[in-house]
Amino acid sequence: MAQLEGRIAIVTGAARGIGQAIAVKLASEGADIALCDVEKDWLTETAGLIAATGRRVECFAVDVSNGAAVQAAVDQIAGKFGKIDILVNNAGITRDTLLIRMSEEDWDKVLQVNLKGAFLFTKAVARPMMKQRAGAIVNVASIIGLIGNAGQCNYAASKAGLIALTKSVAKELAARNIRANAVAPGFIKTKMTEKLTEDIQKKMLEAIPLGRFGLPEDVANVVLFLASDAASYVTGQVLTVCGGMVTA
């Protein structure tokens, strides 16, 4: 039997890359999926991949930083699917530059999407999950939230905040059998990394003990574990998916 048979999962930032891989992985294990991204048209490819697995899929255009829009989307999802079992907060952006050049807009926008968005979605699903006394929340953080990185003060702060949010939510909701965990990917092979020069890629690889970039599927496999009953006694944790770059 599929690990997530009969479960309903929300995946934000599901149009491409890690988010797409997570959504398809959860569907392949039996979950029906509600895809969320800022533009509904962006979700067409992911929706097609999920439909090919035979699972139900619905697409929602949501600005994750807008509280009213998030609540409306969650209400719609609960109405269409009847319940919400899993939330994956994957939506995220970068606006990289050095601290002394970073504008308030660059700071605010990254925190609004990466951290506030996860807060809003978590708050919105908490009530229905509490009523059913079950649920799994998985937040996609980053090793940058653990170790920092020059030129990414806003991104690092948002991901560190997401990790702290995860730990607090885990303690608040545990009594209702709702688990909250985070994954912290390292360098994952995406369209973004493919555009890097060979020299930059070589330097990155030298910092990875396993000697390769991760794949979106590597992250998706860990999210699947945390969302499934196999992790029924795991909450408030951060699992790094980084090929050994961060070991503590």
C-alpha positions in Angstrom: 0.0 0.0 0.0 1.2 3.5 -0.8 2.6 5.4 2.1 0.2 8.4 1.8 -2.9 6.6 0.5 -5.9 8.8 1.2 -4.0 11.8 2.4 -4.4 15.4 1.1 -1.3 17.5 0.7 -0.7 21.2 0.0 2.6 22.1 -1.6 3.5 25.8 -2.0 6.0 27.0 -4.6 5.2 23.8 -6.6 5.8 25.1 -10.1 9.3 23.8 -10.6 12.5 22.5 -9.1 12.3 21.2 -5.5 8.6 22.1 -5.1 7.6 20.2 -8.2 9.7 17.1 -7.2 8.0 17.1 -3.7 4.5 17.3 -5.2 5.1 14.5 -7.7 6.8 12.3 -5.0 3.9 12.7 -2.6 1.4 11.9 -5.4 3.4 8.9 -6.4 2.9 7.6 -2.8 -0.9 8.0 -2.9 -1.6 11.6 -1.9 -4.0 13.9 -3.7 -2.3 17.3 -4.2 -3.3 21.0 -3.9 -0.6 22.9 -5.8 0.0 26.6 -4.8 2.1 29.2 -6.6 1.8 32.9 -7.2 0.7 32.3 -10.9 -1.7 29.4 -11.6 -0.4 29.0 -15.1 3.0 28.2 -13.8 1.6 25.0 -12.3 0.5 23.4 -15.5 3.6 21.2 -15.9 3.5 20.0 -12.3 -0.2 19.3 -12.5 0.3 17.2 -15.6 3.0 15.1 -13.9 0.7 14.4 -11.0 -2.3 13.6 -13.2 -0.1 11.0 -14.8 0.2 9.2 -11.5 -3.6 8.9 -11.3 -3.9 11.1 -8.3 -6.2 14.1 -8.0 -4.7 17.5 -8.4 -6.0 21.1 -8.1 -4.1 24.3 -8.7 -4.4 27.6 -6.8 -2.9 31.0 -7.4 -1.8 32.3 -4.1 0.5 35.1 -2.9 1.8 33.4 0.2 2.6 36.7 1.8 -1.0 37.8 1.8 -2.9 36.6 4.8 -6.4 36.9 3.3 -5.3 35.1 0.1 -3.7 32.3 2.0 -6.8 31.8 4.2 -9.1 31.9 1.2 -6.9 29.2 -0.6 -6.9 26.9 2.5 -10.7 27.3 2.8 -11.1 26.4 -0.8 -8.7 23.4 -0.5 -10.5 22.1 2.6 -13.8 22.5 0.8 -12.8 20.7 -2.4 -10.8 17.9 -0.8 -12.7 17.6 2.5 -9.6 17.7 4.7 -5.9 18.7 4.9 -3.3 16.1 6.1 0.0 17.5 4.9 1.4 21.0 4.4 4.7 21.5 2.7 5.9 25.2 2.9 8.3 25.3 0.0 7.6 28.7 -1.6 10.8 30.9 -1.5 12.7 33.6 -3.3 16.2 35.1 -3.2 17.3 38.7 -3.7 21.0 38.3 -3.1 23.4 41.2 -2.6 25.9 42.4 0.1 24.5 43.8 3.3 25.7 47.4 2.6 23.9 47.3 -0.8 20.7 45.6 0.3 17.6 47.7 0.1 14.8 47.5 2.6 12.6 46.2 -0.2 15.0 43.3 -0.8 15.0 42.5 2.8 11.3 42.7 3.3 10.3 40.8 0.2 12.4 37.8 1.0 11.2 37.7 4.6 7.6 38.1 3.5 7.7 35.2 1.1 10.1 32.8 2.8 9.1 33.2 6.4 5.8 35.1 6.7 4.3 32.9 3.9 5.1 29.7 6.0 3.7 31.3 9.1 0.4 32.2 7.3 -0.1 28.8 5.7 0.8 27.0 8.9 -1.7 29.2 10.9 -4.4 28.6 8.3 -4.0 24.8 8.3 -3.6 24.5 12.1 -7.2 24.7 12.9 -8.5 22.0 10.6 -5.6 19.7 11.5 -6.3 20.3 15.2 -9.9 19.3 14.7 -8.9 16.0 13.1 -6.2 15.6 15.6 -3.6 14.7 13.0 -1.3 16.4 10.5 2.2 16.8 9.2 3.9 20.1 8.4 7.2 20.1 6.5 9.1 23.4 6.0 11.8 23.6 3.3 14.6 25.7 4.9 18.2 25.7 3.8 21.7 25.0 5.2 22.2 28.8 4.7 19.8 29.2 7.6 22.3 27.2 9.7 25.6 28.5 8.5 24.9 31.8 6.8 26.4 33.0 3.5 27.9 36.3 2.3 25.5 38.2 0.1 22.4 36.4 1.5 21.7 38.1 4.8 18.0 38.3 4.0 17.7 34.7 2.7 19.8 33.4 5.7 17.6 35.2 8.2 14.4 34.0 6.6 15.5 30.3 6.6 16.9 30.6 10.2 13.6 32.0 11.2 11.8 29.2 9.4 13.8 26.7 11.4 12.9 28.4 14.7 9.2 28.6 13.6 9.3 24.9 12.9 10.6 24.1 16.4 8.0 26.3 18.1 5.1 25.0 16.0 6.2 21.4 16.8 5.9 22.1 20.5 2.6 24.0 20.3 0.8 21.4 18.1 2.2 18.1 19.4 -0.6 17.6 21.9 -3.0 17.4 18.9 -0.8 14.8 17.1 0.4 17.4 14.6 4.1 17.1 13.7 6.3 19.9 12.3 9.7 19.4 10.8 12.1 21.1 8.4 14.5 20.0 5.7 17.6 22.0 5.0 18.8 21.4 1.4 22.4 22.3 0.4 23.4 22.8 -3.2 20.7 21.2 -5.3 21.0 20.8 -9.0 18.4 23.1 -10.6 18.2 25.4 -13.6 19.8 28.0 -11.3 22.9 26.0 -10.6 23.2 24.9 -14.2 23.8 28.5 -15.2 26.8 28.8 -12.9 30.3 28.8 -14.5 32.4 25.7 -14.3 34.8 27.3 -11.9 32.0 28.2 -9.5 30.5 24.7 -9.7 33.9 23.2 -9.1 34.4 25.3 -5.9 31.0 24.2 -4.7 31.7 20.6 -5.3 34.9 20.8 -3.4 32.9 21.7 -0.3 30.6 18.7 -0.6 32.0 15.5 0.9 29.8 13.3 -1.3 31.3 15.1 -4.3 28.1 15.8 -6.2 25.2 18.3 -6.2 21.9 17.0 -4.8 18.9 16.4 -6.9 15.4 17.8 -6.2 14.4 14.2 -5.7 16.9 13.8 -2.9 15.0 16.5 -1.0 11.6 15.1 -2.0 12.5 11.7 -0.5 13.2 13.3 2.8 10.0 15.3 2.7 8.1 12.1 2.0 9.6 10.5 5.0 8.7 13.4 7.3 5.2 13.6 5.9 4.6 9.8 6.3 3.7 7.6 9.3 7.3 6.4 9.1 8.2 9.6 10.9 5.3 9.4 13.4 7.7 10.0 16.4 9.7 12.7 14.7 8.8 16.4 15.3 10.7 19.6 15.8 13.7 18.4 13.8 15.8 19.8 11.0 17.2 17.2 8.5 20.0 18.5 6.3 20.1 17.2 2.7 23.5 18.5 1.7 25.9 15.7 0.9 27.7 16.2 4.2 28.4 19.9 4.1 26.7 20.5 7.4 27.0 17.7 10.0 25.8 19.3 13.2 
